Amino acid sequence: MKTTDAEVLFVPGYKGAGADHWQTRWESKLSAARMVAMGDWHKPVFEEWKENLIAEVAKCKKPVLLIGHSIGSQVIVRAAAEFSKPIAGAMLVAPPDVENQDIRPKHLLTFGPASREPLTFPSITVASRNDPFCSIEKAEEMAASWGSLFMDAGECGHINHESGQGPWPEGLMVFSKFISKLEV
């Protein structure tokens, strides 16, 4: 599959994806891509974010590729059973441990508990060894329950601009290889 065979939806996390975030940079390079307006970026409400994602998927005319970051990944996984259109695949980057009572800000706990249901579409989960929002072990456990391929990204923090990832070319290579194996 190529990105032109699908509609690529970016699902940002808490505080959205600013100009220097890899999701924004990738979106500008992919003609078939757009950022999903999830709702209030600074005080996210799970149900609102889930409904906005479901509605955006419903508008798609081609198979859908989802690229989630942080709680955006958790929204994808928890909304998966409710999508009305086929999902060709999903890349889930730095999913936070939304069951960890020490997570800050506390309202991120409303995005839990993490789903343990297997996804009905191919996925890859990419996690960092030093993500302050999730241990590598917890990320690997979640990926296994989702039936997701798992990639250890090394020490990349929360895999965002603040952790030095900027355009994150390594992630783009992972995404390219992942979708090359998907069926149209």
Secondary structure, DSSP 8 states (H G I E B T S, - for coil): --GGGSEEEEE--TT---TTSHHHHHHHH-TTEEE---S-SSS--HHHHHHHHHHHHHT-SS-EEEEEETHHHHHHHHHGGG-SS-EEEEEEES---TT-TT-SSGGGGGG-S---S--SS-EEEEE-TT-TTS-HHHHHHHHHHHT-EEEE--S-TTSSGGGT-TT-HHHHHHHHHHHHTS--
